[in-house]
């Protein structure tokens, strides 16, 4: 079908490239992203589907001093990431199991390997994790929240909205990194952004231009072959 319609084939290539080139960038250039571009990305992303069109997302866009206040509030809290309390929702299982344990380890070892961090260099691992809280030096840091009265369906909708942001950013030559690491620090973030108690901090996201000189950005994750997770029936 695509080969018989060059227009559709061209559109598919553009969309596929935006999706395939999306990845979690962990080092950004200081080059600023203008507000109009951010607004355009978010407006496009808001076309994500949501049950009965509830549109459960709320976004706090931060730059400059406000973004720095979030960083300071978290890093000066004295709460290490491994001790942070996931009291609003749990992102990961309490105990990892296969095949997810192997995939998680491969991801961690691959990233730290790219950075030259050995498996026993815990302090260096912690320092790298703490770079989440400077939004990996991106000029724009976003914090996402959801009304705590909403149910799991709205969280599914939220994931589609977040993906739309990341793909729309790629369409504009920008990169992102979605960051669940912010969620346990909602007590530190709330007063900075005046987030009301009825909102749960879902995650953060860094947005900006990739620093291609940094080794962590050379790391690429793999994907499980289609045959391992898809079945076709007629």
Protein Blocks (a to p, Z undefined) as FASTA:
>chain_A
ZZmmmklmmmmmmmmmmmmmgccdfbdcfbdcdfklmmmmmmmmmmpccehhlopaccdd
dehjlmmmmmmmmmmnopafklpccfkbcfbdfbdcdfklmmmmmmmmmmmmmnopafkl
mmlmmmmmmmmmnonopabdcdddddfkbcfklmmmmmmmmmmmmmmmmmnopacdddfk
lmmmmmmmmmmnopafkbccfbdcddddddfkbmklmpccddddfklmpccdZZ
